[in-house]
Amino acid sequence: IHELEGDLKDVKRRRELLRKNRKTNGFRTVALMGYTNAGKSTLLTALTGSDAYSENILFATLDPLTRNMPNDDGINILITDTVGFIEKLPHQLIDAFRATLEESTQADLLLHVIDASSPDYVRQTEVADSVMEQLSAYQKRIYVYNKMDLVREEPLLRKQPNCFVSAKEHTNIDQLKNMIVKMLQQEVQSVRLCVPYDKGDVIHFIHENGRITSQEYTDKGVEIAGEIERSMLYKIKEYMIENARESDG
């Protein structure tokens, strides 16, 4: 047990470093989550074109698999597979897989993959959502109703926004890709700022929550161009060059 706990701590540290590097280099991250055997690994392969281990057994994916999703919009998108959930998941088990599940809590977008062919898909959906709430993962998500090749009609009880696919048959995969790109584009805004030299904490904040593409030192301060999530704009709004020009006028 102590050896496994040590291994999990190493995994956590390694993944924290990887996440920081991804953000610094402008990568947008998407995490696949959902009830076990919903077809997450198969969907990862369909979206990225890279093979991922897939078996019809509990916890087939214990270590997250991350792949790049090609797209025509020039966005660097990484998609990560995570462990599948089961009903009444013990807290000890959540703690044991926390290094894996944190890929979901830190992602920019969640894909909640649902086995549409399961007669219990509604309950399984609630179970997975409940586990994510326990992990404080409240990001925007797309409900992906998978295995549509095994059902005759779309599920009557569904959550929004959604997409109906067959990862195995590659049905509607392009539609899902477009939804992913569109939702990620809504979350980020390009900004230009002039930050006074005594406000180093603001520059640190941008590094932590966005991406700096250029930086120039002027008489008034550090002029920065970059990208940041729209939800974080209120923290830096007073330093945006457009706002400063309006005030001067």
C-alpha positions in Angstrom: 0.0 0.0 0.0 2.8 2.4 0.9 4.6 1.7 -2.4 1.4 2.3 -4.4 0.7 5.6 -2.4 4.2 6.7 -3.3 3.7 5.8 -7.0 0.5 7.8 -7.0 2.2 10.9 -5.5 4.8 10.6 -8.2 2.1 10.4 -10.9 0.4 13.5 -9.4 3.5 15.5 -9.4 4.4 14.5 -13.0 0.9 15.3 -14.2 0.8 18.7 -12.5 4.0 19.6 -14.3 2.6 18.3 -17.6 -0.6 20.4 -17.1 1.5 23.5 -16.5 3.6 22.9 -19.6 0.5 22.3 -21.7 -1.1 25.6 -20.6 2.2 27.5 -21.1 2.4 26.2 -24.7 -1.2 27.1 -25.5 -2.8 23.7 -25.4 -6.5 23.3 -24.7 -7.4 20.2 -22.8 -10.5 17.9 -23.0 -11.2 15.0 -20.6 -13.3 12.0 -21.3 -15.3 10.8 -18.3 -18.3 8.7 -17.6 -19.5 5.3 -16.3 -17.3 2.3 -16.9 -17.5 0.6 -20.3 -19.2 3.6 -21.9 -16.7 3.5 -24.8 -14.3 6.3 -23.7 -11.1 4.6 -25.0 -12.8 3.8 -28.4 -14.0 7.4 -28.6 -10.4 8.7 -27.9 -9.2 6.6 -30.8 -12.0 7.9 -33.1 -11.3 11.6 -32.2 -7.5 11.5 -32.4 -6.7 8.6 -34.8 -4.4 7.1 -32.2 -4.9 3.6 -30.7 -5.8 3.5 -27.1 -6.1 0.4 -24.9 -9.7 -0.7 -24.7 -11.3 -3.7 -22.9 -14.7 -4.5 -21.7 -13.5 -4.8 -18.1 -13.7 -2.5 -15.0 -11.0 0.1 -14.8 -9.3 -0.9 -18.1 -7.8 2.6 -18.2 -6.0 3.2 -14.9 -3.4 5.6 -16.2 -4.7 8.6 -18.3 -4.0 8.4 -22.0 -3.5 11.8 -23.7 -3.6 12.3 -27.5 -3.7 15.3 -29.8 -7.0 16.0 -31.7 -6.3 17.3 -35.2 -8.6 20.1 -36.4 -8.8 22.7 -39.2 -9.0 25.7 -36.8 -5.3 25.5 -35.7 -6.1 24.9 -32.0 -3.8 22.7 -30.0 -6.3 20.3 -28.4 -5.3 17.4 -26.2 -7.9 14.8 -25.2 -7.4 12.6 -22.2 -9.0 9.3 -21.3 -9.8 8.6 -17.6 -10.9 5.8 -15.4 -14.5 4.7 -15.7 -16.8 5.1 -12.7 -19.1 2.6 -11.0 -22.1 3.1 -8.7 -21.3 3.8 -5.0 -17.7 4.3 -5.7 -15.9 4.2 -2.3 -14.1 7.3 -1.1 -11.0 5.3 -0.8 -11.2 4.4 -4.4 -11.7 8.0 -5.4 -8.6 8.9 -3.4 -6.6 6.1 -5.0 -7.5 7.2 -8.5 -7.4 10.9 -7.8 -4.2 11.3 -9.8 -6.1 10.0 -12.8 -9.4 11.8 -12.1 -7.6 15.2 -11.6 -7.2 15.2 -15.4 -10.9 15.7 -15.5 -11.0 18.4 -12.8 -8.3 20.4 -14.5 -9.5 20.1 -18.1 -11.0 23.0 -20.1 -13.9 20.9 -21.3 -15.4 17.6 -20.2 -16.9 14.9 -22.6 -19.3 12.9 -20.5 -19.5 9.6 -22.5 -22.7 7.6 -22.0 -23.5 4.1 -23.2 -26.8 4.8 -25.0 -27.4 1.1 -25.5 -27.5 0.4 -21.7 -30.9 0.1 -20.2 -29.5 1.9 -17.1 -27.9 4.8 -19.0 -29.9 7.4 -17.1 -28.8 6.1 -13.7 -25.2 5.7 -14.9 -25.2 9.3 -16.2 -26.2 10.5 -12.7 -23.6 8.3 -11.0 -20.8 9.8 -13.2 -22.1 13.4 -12.7 -22.2 12.7 -8.9 -18.6 11.5 -8.8 -17.5 14.6 -10.7 -19.3 16.8 -8.2 -17.4 15.1 -5.4 -14.2 16.1 -7.2 -15.4 19.7 -7.7 -15.4 19.4 -11.5 -17.9 21.9 -12.8 -16.6 22.8 -16.2 -18.7 23.0 -19.3 -19.3 19.5 -20.7 -20.8 17.8 -23.7 -22.9 14.7 -23.1 -21.8 12.2 -25.7 -24.4 9.4 -26.2 -22.2 6.6 -27.6 -22.9 3.2 -29.1 -25.7 4.5 -31.2 -25.0 1.6 -33.7 -26.6 -0.7 -31.0 -29.9 1.2 -30.6 -32.7 2.0 -33.0 -33.5 5.6 -31.8 -32.1 8.4 -29.9 -32.5 8.3 -26.1 -35.7 10.1 -24.9 -34.1 11.3 -21.6 -31.0 13.3 -22.5 -28.9 16.1 -21.2 -27.8 19.2 -23.0 -25.6 20.0 -24.9 -25.3 16.6 -26.5 -24.1 14.6 -29.5 -25.1 11.1 -30.6 -22.2 9.1 -31.9 -20.9 5.6 -32.6 -17.2 5.7 -31.8 -16.9 2.2 -33.2 -18.5 3.1 -36.5 -17.1 6.7 -36.5 -20.7 8.0 -36.8 -21.0 11.8 -36.2 -17.4 12.0 -35.0 -16.8 15.1 -37.2 -19.9 16.7 -35.6 -18.5 16.1 -32.2 -15.2 17.6 -33.1 -16.9 20.7 -34.3 -18.7 21.0 -31.1 -15.5 20.6 -29.1 -13.7 23.3 -31.1 -16.6 25.7 -30.9 -17.0 25.4 -27.1 -13.2 25.8 -26.5 -13.2 28.9 -28.7 -15.9 30.4 -26.6 -13.8 30.0 -23.4 -10.7 32.0 -24.5 -10.2 35.6 -25.5 -7.1 37.3 -26.9 -5.9 40.3 -24.9 -3.4 43.1 -25.0 -2.3 44.7 -21.7 0.0 47.2 -20.3 1.0 46.1 -16.8 2.9 48.5 -14.4 6.3 47.2 -13.3 5.1 47.0 -9.7 2.3 44.6 -10.6 4.3 41.5 -11.0 1.5 39.5 -9.5 -0.7 40.3 -12.5 1.9 38.9 -14.9 2.1 35.8 -12.7 -1.7 35.5 -12.8 -1.7 35.5 -16.6 1.0 32.9 -16.7 -1.0 30.7 -14.3 -4.4 31.1 -16.0 -3.6 31.9 -19.6 -0.8 32.1 -22.1 1.5 35.0 -23.0 2.5 35.2 -26.7 4.6 38.3 -26.6 6.1 40.7 -24.0 7.6 44.1 -24.5 9.1 46.5 -21.9 8.0 50.1 -22.3 8.2 53.4 -20.3 4.7 52.8 -19.0 5.1 49.1 -18.1 5.2 45.6 -19.6 3.0 45.4 -22.8 1.7 41.8 -23.1 -0.2 40.0 -25.8 -1.8 36.7 -25.0 -4.9 34.6 -24.3 -6.9 34.0 -21.1 -10.1 32.4 -20.2 -13.1 34.8 -20.4 -14.0 33.9 -16.8 -10.7 35.4 -15.7 -11.0 38.7 -17.6 -12.3 40.7 -14.6 -9.0 40.2 -12.8 -7.0 42.0 -15.5 -9.6 44.3 -17.1 -8.1 47.5 -15.8 -4.8 46.7 -17.5 -6.2 46.0 -21.0 -4.9 48.5 -23.5 -8.3 49.1 -25.1 -9.8 50.1 -21.7 -6.8 52.4 -20.9 -7.3 54.2 -24.2 -11.0 54.7 -23.5 -10.2 56.2 -20.1 -7.6 58.6 -21.6 -10.2 59.8 -24.1 
